[in-house]
């Protein structure tokens, strides 16, 4: 069973599953598997909070148009070509899908935050689809800071990523690796680590 699926009381899991049963039967598009329900319970601690957030996430997915964020989407295609981030073919040593983000291709002064956030959602979706949930139901994100400069540091993008992971992809981040961090990144990290 995936790491995030552990440590959830069976009674709470069954109660959440029963509450969502009518929703799943009425609208098959809202269905989520048992691993997802366990992740929501682990992240939000109570059945009520997990249920509420689950409904909010499903509403967000429809309103945000998550299903339309494909390689055929012009915004996604543009970001894929820029190589700002990619889901790697290979997994990390724990079997997690890897999202690789080379910071050198990012410039905070030359981006549209809404389009970039859509691309982040696309990458999260692609990586989540590659999870073998019975083994590892979370992801590895690698920030490669080789050739990093202050123009590469995008606080709003990091905030958006954190918000997405905590609200709509709970318990999906298994590990985040910051690689090749230069000394200049220490100042940036002192701001980020408080979030």
N, C-alpha and C positions, 0 to 999 in steps of 0.2 A: 504494500500500500504506500502511496506517495507520502513524503515527509509531512506536507501540510495537512494531510488528512488525518493524522494522528492527533491525540490529545483533545478530542471532542467527546463530550458525554453522549452516550448512545441515546439516552432519553431525549436530550435536546435535539439531536440529529433527527430522530423519528418525528418529533413534534414539528420541526421545521419542514420536513418532507411532507407531512400530512397537510400542513397549512398551504403548501405550494401545489399540492396535488390537483386541486380544482383549477388553479391557474394554468398548470401544464396541460390539463385535459381540455380546457377551453381554448388555449392558444399554444399550439405545439412549438411555435417559434420561440417561446419563452423558456422552453425546457432546458434545464441544466442537469448534468449528471451528479451522482452522489459526491464525487470528489469536489465539485464546485460548491455544493451545499456545505460540506465540511470546512472548506476554506473560508466561506463567509462566517460560519459559526466561530471558527478560531479567531478571525480578525475582529469581529464585532462583539464577541463575548456572550451575548444573550440571544435567545431565539427571536425576541421582538426586534432588536436592532439588526440582526442578520436578515430577517424577513423584510424590514423596511428598506434596508440598503439594497437588497436583491431587487426589489421592485423599482427603486430609483435607478439602479444600473440598467435594468431592462428598458425603462423609459428613456434614459440617456442614450442607449444604443440605437433606439429607433430614431430619436430626434437628431442625433449626431450623424446618423447615416453610416454606421460602422460597416454594414454589409456592402456599401458602395465603395469602400476604400480598398480597391484592388489595383493590380499592376496596370490595368487599363485606364485608371483614373489619371488625368493629366497631372495633377498635383503630385500624386504618388510616383508616377513615372519620372517626373523632373527630379525629385529627390533621390530616387534610386540611381539615376544617371550621375548625380553629383557625388554619390558614394559617401554621403554624410552618415549613414548607418546601414547595416545589413545584418540579416539573420544568417549565420554561418551554416554550412552544410553539416559540419561536425559538432559534436556535443562536448561539454566539459567532462572532467573525470568522474563526476557524479551522475552523468547521463542527462544533464540539463541542456536544453537548447540555448544557444549563445547569440545575444545581440551585440555586435561589435560596432563601436562608435569612435571613429578616428577624428579627434577634435580639430586637427589641422585643416579639415575641409569645411569647418564652420566659422562663420563671421557674424557676430551679433548685429553688426550694422547693415548686413545684407541678407535679411531674412524677414519673412512674414510669419509671425508667431502662430497665427491660426492655421496656416498651411503646414508649418513645421509640426504642430500638435497633431494634425491629421496623419502626418507621416509617422509620428511616434506611435499613434494608435495602430496604424497598419503594421508596424514592426512588432508591437506587442501581440497583435492578433496572429501574425504569421508564426511567431515563436511559440505561442500557446498551442497552436494547432500541431506543433511538432513534439509536444510533451507526451511521454509515455507515463500517464498518470499513475499507473500501478507501481512505478519505480520512482520517478521524480516528477512532481507536478508543479515545479517552479522553474524559474529561468536564471540564467547568468547574464549579466550586463557588463561589458568591458568598455571602459572609457580609455582609449589610447591617447595619452597626452603628449606624444612625440610631436615636436614642433609647435607646442601650445604657446599661445600668446594671449594677452588680455582681450584681444578682439575675439578670441575663441570662447571666452567665458560668457555663457548666456544664463544668467540667474533665472530669468523668466521661464526658459525652457526646462531647467532643472526643477523649478517649482511645479510646472505643469506635469512633468514626469512623475514626481512624487505624489501629486494629487491623483493622477490616473492610477498609480499603483495602489494607493491606499483606499480609494473610493470604488474603483471599478474593476481592478485586477487584484483583489486582496489575496495576500499570501502567495503571490506569484513570483515575487523577487526572492530567489534563493541566495544569491550572492551578487555583489556589485564590486568589480575590480577596477581600481584606478591605476593605470599602468604608465610607466615613463613620466611620472609627475615631476616637473621641474620645480625649483625652489620658489618660483613666483606663484605657484599654485597654493602654497601654504596659506597665503592671505585669503584666497578664494575659499579654501576649505574651512577656514575659521568662521566664515559666514554661513556656508552650506550645512555644516555639521549640526547647527542648532535647529534646523528644520526637521 
